Amino acid sequence: MIYITMPNHVSKKSKTQDPIDTVVGSVSEDLEVPVASEIVFRKIWRIRKFKKAVSKLDFVDSPAFTCSVNGTITQWNVSVRFWKGSNGKKVTNPVVLCLNLTGVHTSETGQARIRYQFGVWDANIRHWECSSISSTVLNLESRQDLLSIGYKSLGIHDRHSDNEKDVRIMIKIQIIHSEEEEHSLSQDLARILAVNSEEFSDTIIECASDEGNKTLKSHSLLIRSRSKKLGTKLEDFQDKENKNIRYKLDLSFIPHDVVQEFLRYIYTDKVQNAEMYACKLLPLSKRYGLPGLTALCERTLITSITPTTVPNILLLADECGCENLRKAALHYCEDSEEVKGNVHIGKSLAWRVMEMVNPDLFLEACESIGSSSSNLGSTDLEE
C-alpha cells in the first residue's frame, strides 16, 4: 500500500535541503476563451532540472500566480508531492500534482464552479499530454489560508524532459460564477439543443438505433458554420407536417448516441463522457473537418492509454492520420513495463488483429517495445 502526505500550509524550501536555485522555475500565462464569457487561465510551470529536483527535495512548489474574474482575485500555486511506498521511502515516479487555492480577495461572496486540468509537455512530439477535466464548487469569500482543490497522479518519463532536462507542467483553471454558468453561450446553445424544438429547427438528422432509424432536430446555420463538409451534405427536404423543416442530414450509419455527442460538440465545443466516445468521434472529426474535436479526442485518448487499449489506439491513430496520438501510443509502448513483458501483446486479440490488418504498424510497435514479432506471435491467445 502507498500513502501520500498532503500539506496544510503553503510550504517553503527547507534550509536543510540541498540548495537548487533554479528548481522552482517560472510560471507563464496564457488566456483561452473557447466560447463567449468563458475565460480559461492557462499557466505553464517550468521546473528546472526536474529529475535532480525530485531526487533531492521533499517537495517542489511553483511560484504563486493569480486569476482574476469579475473583481474577484484568486491566488494559487501548484505543488509536486510524492507517494510513499510500504518501506516508507518516497516514490519519485509517478509524482502527485496538487492544485492549491492560497488566497481570495473579493468584495462579494457567492458560489463558483472551478474547473481545472493538468498537463505535461511531451518534448519529443511537442504536444501536451492532458489529464481529464475535474471540477468542484466553492464558496468564494475573502480568505488567506490554503485550500487544496484537487490532485492528479502523473508519470514523468524521459520524453517529458527537454534538452536542458527541464519539465513543463500546465494547469488550466476556469472560474465560473453560478450566474455566468447558467447564461454562458455554450449553456444557452446546449439548452436549445436539448429542447429539440420543431418551432426553431429547420433540419432533421437521421441516425441509427436498435429500433431502426431515429431523427434529431438541428439548425442548418450552425451546421454550415461549424463544418463546410457537413453543410454540403444537407439535402433539400420538405416535411409535410412541419413546413419549417427544410433540410435533411443523413447520418444513418452512425449510432444515435454518438450523433448526440457529435451535435453537442457542434453546439457547445464540449462532449459528455469523452472517454466513452472519443474513439468513435475521432474519425468523424477528421471526416467532417472539425479540428477542435480532433484535438479533444486525441487528448482524451492519450490519457486513457493502457496495455489493453494501446493496440486499438495505435490502429485508430494510424487510420485517422493523427500523428501525435500515434507517437504517444508508441512512446507508451517504450515506457510501459507491462507491455514490454509481452503479457498483453502475446495474448491480446487486438495485437493479432493489428498484425493482420496493418503489419507495418505492428512491426513498428514491436520495435518500440524491443521485442521481435516472432516471439510475440508464439504465445497462444488467452481463453
C-alpha positions as CSV (number, residue, x, y, z in Angstrom):
1,M,0.0,0.0,0.0
2,I,1.2,3.5,-0.7
3,Y,0.4,6.7,1.2
4,I,0.6,10.4,0.5
5,T,1.0,13.3,2.9
6,M,-0.7,16.5,2.0
7,P,0.4,19.9,3.4
8,N,-1.9,22.1,5.4
9,H,0.0,25.3,4.6
10,V,2.0,26.8,1.8
11,S,5.3,25.1,2.1
12,K,8.7,26.7,1.6
13,K,12.0,25.1,0.8
14,S,13.7,23.7,3.9
15,K,17.0,25.2,4.9
16,T,18.4,21.7,5.5
17,Q,17.8,20.7,1.9
18,D,20.4,21.0,-0.8
19,P,20.1,24.4,-2.5
20,I,18.9,24.1,-6.1
21,D,18.4,27.7,-7.1
22,T,16.6,27.1,-10.3
23,V,14.2,24.3,-9.2
24,V,11.1,26.5,-8.7
25,G,11.5,27.9,-12.2
26,S,8.8,30.3,-13.5
27,V,5.1,30.3,-14.4
28,S,4.0,31.9,-17.7
29,E,0.4,32.6,-18.5
30,D,-2.0,32.4,-21.5
31,L,-5.7,33.1,-21.6
32,E,-8.0,30.8,-23.5
33,V,-11.5,31.9,-24.5
34,P,-13.2,28.8,-26.0
35,V,-16.6,30.4,-26.1
36,A,-18.0,33.8,-25.1
37,S,-18.0,34.7,-21.4
38,E,-15.8,31.7,-20.5
39,I,-12.1,32.6,-19.7
40,V,-9.6,29.8,-19.2
41,F,-6.4,30.7,-17.4
42,R,-3.6,28.6,-18.8
43,K,-0.4,28.6,-16.6
44,I,2.8,26.8,-17.6
45,W,5.3,25.9,-14.9
46,R,8.8,25.1,-16.0
47,I,10.6,23.0,-13.4
48,R,14.4,23.2,-13.8
49,K,16.4,20.0,-13.7
50,F,13.3,18.0,-12.8
51,K,14.9,14.7,-12.0
52,K,17.6,16.3,-9.8
53,A,14.9,18.3,-8.1
54,V,12.6,15.4,-7.2
55,S,15.5,13.2,-6.1
56,K,16.9,15.8,-3.6
57,L,13.9,17.8,-2.4
58,D,11.0,16.7,-0.1
59,F,8.6,18.9,-2.2
60,V,8.5,21.3,-5.1
61,D,6.2,24.4,-5.1
62,S,5.5,26.6,-8.1
63,P,5.7,30.4,-7.8
64,A,2.4,31.9,-6.8
65,F,0.0,33.2,-9.5
66,T,-3.3,35.0,-9.7
67,C,-6.5,34.6,-11.7
68,S,-9.0,37.5,-11.7
69,V,-12.6,37.3,-12.8
70,N,-15.3,40.0,-12.3
71,G,-13.5,41.7,-9.5
72,T,-12.6,38.5,-7.6
73,I,-8.9,37.9,-7.3
74,T,-7.8,34.4,-6.5
75,Q,-4.3,33.3,-5.7
76,W,-2.9,29.8,-6.5
77,N,0.1,27.6,-6.6
78,V,0.8,24.1,-7.9
79,S,2.9,21.7,-5.9
80,V,4.7,18.4,-6.5
81,R,4.3,15.8,-3.8
82,F,5.4,12.2,-3.6
83,W,3.8,8.9,-2.8
84,K,5.4,6.8,-0.2
85,G,6.0,3.1,-0.6
86,S,5.5,0.4,2.0
87,N,9.1,0.8,3.1
88,G,8.4,4.5,3.9
89,K,10.6,5.8,1.1
90,K,9.3,8.4,-1.3
91,V,8.4,7.3,-4.9
92,T,9.7,9.8,-7.5
93,N,7.6,8.4,-10.4
94,P,4.7,8.9,-10.6
95,V,4.5,12.2,-8.8
96,V,1.4,13.9,-7.4
97,L,0.4,17.3,-8.8
98,C,-1.7,19.3,-6.4
99,L,-3.7,22.5,-7.2
100,N,-3.9,24.8,-4.2
101,L,-6.0,27.9,-3.6
102,T,-3.9,30.1,-1.4
103,G,-6.0,33.2,-1.1
104,V,-9.1,35.1,-2.2
105,H,-9.8,38.8,-2.4
106,T,-13.4,39.7,-3.2
107,S,-16.0,42.3,-2.1
108,E,-18.8,39.9,-2.9
109,T,-19.4,36.4,-1.8
110,G,-21.0,33.6,-3.7
111,Q,-20.6,30.2,-5.3
112,A,-18.4,29.5,-8.3
113,R,-17.5,26.4,-10.2
114,I,-13.8,25.7,-10.5
115,R,-12.8,23.6,-13.5
116,Y,-9.2,22.5,-13.8
117,Q,-6.9,20.3,-15.9
118,F,-3.3,19.3,-15.6
119,G,-0.9,18.6,-18.5
120,V,2.7,17.7,-19.1
121,W,4.7,18.7,-22.2
122,D,6.0,15.8,-24.4
123,A,9.2,17.4,-25.7
124,N,9.7,14.6,-28.3
125,I,6.5,15.2,-30.2
126,R,5.9,18.8,-28.9
127,H,2.4,18.0,-27.6
128,W,0.6,18.4,-24.3
129,E,-0.5,15.2,-22.6
130,C,-3.6,16.3,-20.6
131,S,-5.5,14.7,-17.8
132,S,-9.3,14.6,-17.7
133,I,-11.0,17.8,-16.7
134,S,-12.1,18.0,-13.0
135,S,-14.4,20.4,-11.3
136,T,-15.6,21.4,-7.9
137,V,-17.9,24.1,-6.4
138,L,-16.5,26.6,-3.9
139,N,-17.9,29.4,-1.8
140,L,-15.7,32.3,-2.8
141,E,-15.1,34.6,0.1
142,S,-12.0,36.6,1.2
143,R,-9.5,34.3,2.8
144,Q,-5.7,33.8,3.2
145,D,-5.5,30.1,4.2
146,L,-4.5,27.3,1.9
147,L,-7.2,25.1,0.4
148,S,-6.3,22.0,-1.6
149,I,-8.6,21.9,-4.7
150,G,-7.5,18.6,-6.1
151,Y,-4.6,16.4,-7.2
152,K,-3.6,14.1,-10.0
153,S,-1.0,11.3,-10.1
154,L,1.2,11.8,-13.1
155,G,4.0,9.8,-14.6
156,I,7.1,11.8,-15.8
157,H,9.2,10.0,-18.4
158,D,12.3,10.8,-20.4
159,R,10.1,12.2,-23.3
160,H,8.9,14.9,-21.0
161,S,12.4,16.4,-20.4
162,D,13.7,18.9,-22.9
163,N,17.4,19.3,-23.9
164,E,18.0,21.2,-20.6
165,K,16.4,18.4,-18.5
166,D,13.5,20.8,-17.6
167,V,9.9,19.6,-17.4
168,R,6.9,21.8,-18.2
169,I,3.7,21.4,-16.3
170,M,0.5,23.0,-17.4
171,I,-2.6,23.8,-15.4
172,K,-5.8,25.2,-16.8
173,I,-8.2,27.0,-14.5
174,Q,-11.7,28.2,-15.2
175,I,-13.7,30.1,-12.6
176,I,-17.4,30.4,-13.5
177,H,-19.7,32.2,-11.2
178,S,-23.0,30.5,-10.9
179,E,-25.0,33.1,-12.8
180,E,-22.4,33.2,-15.6
181,E,-22.5,29.4,-15.9
182,E,-26.3,29.5,-16.3
183,H,-26.2,32.1,-19.0
184,S,-23.0,31.4,-21.0
185,L,-23.2,30.9,-24.8
186,S,-22.4,27.2,-24.6
187,Q,-25.0,26.7,-21.9
188,D,-27.7,28.5,-23.9
189,L,-26.9,26.6,-27.0
190,A,-26.9,23.4,-25.0
191,R,-30.4,24.2,-23.9
192,I,-31.5,24.9,-27.5
193,L,-30.1,21.5,-28.5
194,A,-31.8,19.7,-25.6
195,V,-35.2,21.2,-26.4
196,N,-35.1,19.6,-29.9
197,S,-37.8,22.1,-30.8
198,E,-39.7,22.0,-34.1
199,E,-40.6,25.6,-33.8
200,F,-37.0,26.9,-34.4
201,S,-35.3,23.9,-36.0
202,D,-35.0,23.7,-39.8
203,T,-33.1,20.4,-40.2
204,I,-33.7,16.8,-39.3
205,I,-30.7,14.4,-38.8
206,E,-31.2,10.7,-39.4
207,C,-29.2,8.4,-37.2
208,A,-29.1,4.7,-36.4
209,S,-30.6,2.9,-33.4
210,D,-31.6,-0.6,-32.4
211,E,-35.2,0.2,-33.1
212,G,-34.4,1.5,-36.6
213,N,-33.5,5.0,-37.8
214,K,-34.1,7.8,-35.4
215,T,-34.2,11.5,-36.1
216,L,-32.8,14.6,-34.3
217,K,-33.6,18.2,-35.0
218,S,-31.0,20.8,-35.6
219,H,-30.2,24.2,-37.2
220,S,-28.6,24.4,-40.6
221,L,-26.9,27.7,-39.8
222,L,-24.9,26.1,-37.0
223,I,-24.1,23.0,-39.1
224,R,-22.9,25.1,-42.0
225,S,-20.8,27.5,-39.9
226,R,-19.1,24.7,-38.0
227,S,-18.4,22.3,-40.8
228,K,-18.4,23.0,-44.6
229,K,-18.3,19.3,-45.3
230,L,-21.4,18.7,-43.2
231,G,-23.0,21.7,-44.9
232,T,-22.6,20.2,-48.3
233,K,-24.4,17.0,-47.1
234,L,-27.6,18.9,-46.3
235,E,-30.3,17.8,-48.6
236,D,-33.3,19.9,-49.6
237,F,-36.3,18.5,-47.7
238,Q,-39.9,19.3,-47.1
239,D,-41.8,17.9,-44.1
240,K,-45.4,18.0,-44.9
241,E,-46.4,18.2,-41.2
242,N,-43.9,20.9,-40.4
243,K,-43.1,23.4,-43.1
244,N,-40.2,24.8,-41.1
245,I,-38.1,21.7,-41.8
246,R,-36.1,22.5,-44.9
247,Y,-33.1,20.2,-44.8
248,K,-32.2,16.6,-44.0
249,L,-28.8,15.3,-43.0
250,D,-28.2,11.6,-43.5
251,L,-26.0,10.2,-40.7
252,S,-27.9,6.9,-40.6
253,F,-24.6,5.0,-40.5
254,I,-23.8,6.5,-37.1
255,P,-25.4,5.3,-33.8
256,H,-27.9,7.7,-32.2
257,D,-25.9,8.3,-29.0
258,V,-22.7,9.1,-31.0
259,V,-24.7,11.6,-33.2
260,Q,-26.0,13.3,-30.0
261,E,-22.4,13.8,-28.7
262,F,-21.3,14.9,-32.1
263,L,-24.0,17.5,-32.2
264,R,-23.2,18.5,-28.6
265,Y,-19.7,19.4,-29.7
266,I,-21.0,21.4,-32.7
267,Y,-23.2,23.4,-30.4
268,T,-21.1,23.8,-27.3
269,D,-17.5,22.8,-28.0
270,K,-17.9,20.0,-25.4
271,V,-18.5,16.3,-25.2
272,Q,-20.1,14.5,-22.2
273,N,-18.3,11.2,-21.3
274,A,-15.5,12.0,-23.7
275,E,-13.6,8.8,-22.5
276,M,-16.5,6.7,-23.8
277,Y,-17.0,8.5,-27.2
278,A,-13.5,9.7,-28.2
279,C,-12.7,6.7,-30.3
280,K,-16.0,7.0,-32.2
281,L,-15.9,10.8,-32.6
282,L,-12.3,11.0,-33.7
283,P,-13.0,9.5,-37.2
284,L,-16.0,11.8,-37.6
285,S,-13.9,14.9,-36.6
286,K,-11.4,14.1,-39.4
287,R,-14.1,13.2,-41.9
288,Y,-16.0,16.4,-41.4
289,G,-13.2,18.8,-40.7
290,L,-13.6,19.7,-37.0
291,P,-10.0,20.1,-35.8
292,G,-11.1,21.2,-32.3
293,L,-13.0,17.9,-31.8
294,T,-9.9,16.0,-33.2
295,A,-7.7,17.7,-30.6
296,L,-10.2,16.9,-27.8
297,C,-10.4,13.3,-28.8
298,E,-6.6,13.0,-29.0
299,R,-6.1,14.4,-25.6
300,T,-8.7,12.1,-24.1
301,L,-7.3,9.0,-25.8
302,I,-3.7,9.9,-24.8
303,T,-4.7,9.9,-21.1
304,S,-6.6,6.6,-21.5
305,I,-3.7,4.6,-22.9
306,T,-3.2,1.3,-21.1
307,P,-1.6,-2.0,-22.0
308,T,-5.0,-3.2,-23.0
309,T,-6.1,-0.2,-25.1
310,V,-2.8,0.7,-26.8
311,P,-3.2,-1.6,-29.8
312,N,-6.6,-0.2,-30.7
313,I,-5.5,3.4,-30.1
314,L,-2.5,2.8,-32.4
315,L,-4.7,1.4,-35.2
316,L,-7.2,4.3,-34.8
317,A,-4.4,6.9,-34.8
318,D,-2.9,5.4,-37.9
319,E,-6.2,5.2,-39.7
320,C,-7.1,8.8,-38.9
321,G,-3.7,10.2,-39.6
322,C,-3.3,11.5,-36.0
323,E,0.5,11.6,-35.8
324,N,0.6,13.0,-32.2
325,L,-1.7,10.3,-30.9
326,R,0.3,7.6,-32.8
327,K,3.6,8.8,-31.4
328,A,2.1,9.0,-27.9
329,A,1.0,5.4,-28.2
330,L,4.4,4.2,-29.4
331,H,6.1,6.1,-26.6
332,Y,3.8,4.3,-24.2
333,C,5.0,1.0,-25.6
334,E,8.6,2.1,-25.0
335,D,7.9,3.1,-21.4
336,S,5.4,0.5,-20.1
337,E,6.9,-2.4,-18.3
338,E,3.6,-4.3,-18.6
339,V,3.8,-4.0,-22.4
340,K,7.5,-4.8,-22.5
341,G,6.7,-8.0,-20.6
342,N,4.7,-9.3,-23.5
343,V,1.9,-10.1,-21.1
344,H,-0.7,-8.3,-23.2
345,I,0.9,-8.4,-26.6
346,G,1.3,-12.1,-26.7
347,K,-2.2,-12.9,-25.5
348,S,-4.3,-10.0,-26.8
349,L,-6.6,-10.4,-29.8
350,A,-6.2,-6.7,-30.6
351,W,-2.5,-7.1,-31.3
352,R,-3.2,-10.1,-33.5
353,V,-5.8,-8.0,-35.4
354,M,-3.2,-5.3,-35.9
355,E,-0.7,-7.8,-37.2
356,M,-3.2,-8.9,-39.8
357,V,-4.6,-5.6,-40.9
358,N,-1.5,-3.4,-40.6
359,P,1.7,-5.5,-40.3
360,D,3.9,-2.5,-40.8
361,L,2.4,-0.7,-37.8
362,F,2.6,-4.0,-35.8
363,L,6.4,-4.3,-36.5
364,E,6.9,-0.6,-35.6
365,A,5.2,-1.2,-32.3
366,C,7.3,-4.3,-31.7
367,E,10.5,-2.3,-32.4
368,S,9.3,0.3,-29.8
369,I,8.8,-2.5,-27.3
370,G,12.1,-4.0,-28.1
371,S,10.8,-7.5,-28.9
372,S,10.7,-9.5,-32.1
373,S,7.4,-10.1,-33.8
374,S,8.2,-13.8,-34.0
375,N,8.4,-14.0,-30.2
376,L,5.2,-12.1,-29.8
377,G,3.4,-14.3,-32.2
378,S,4.4,-17.5,-30.5
379,T,2.1,-17.2,-27.4
380,D,-1.3,-18.7,-27.6
381,L,-4.3,-16.4,-27.3
382,E,-5.9,-16.1,-23.9
383,E,-9.0,-18.2,-23.5
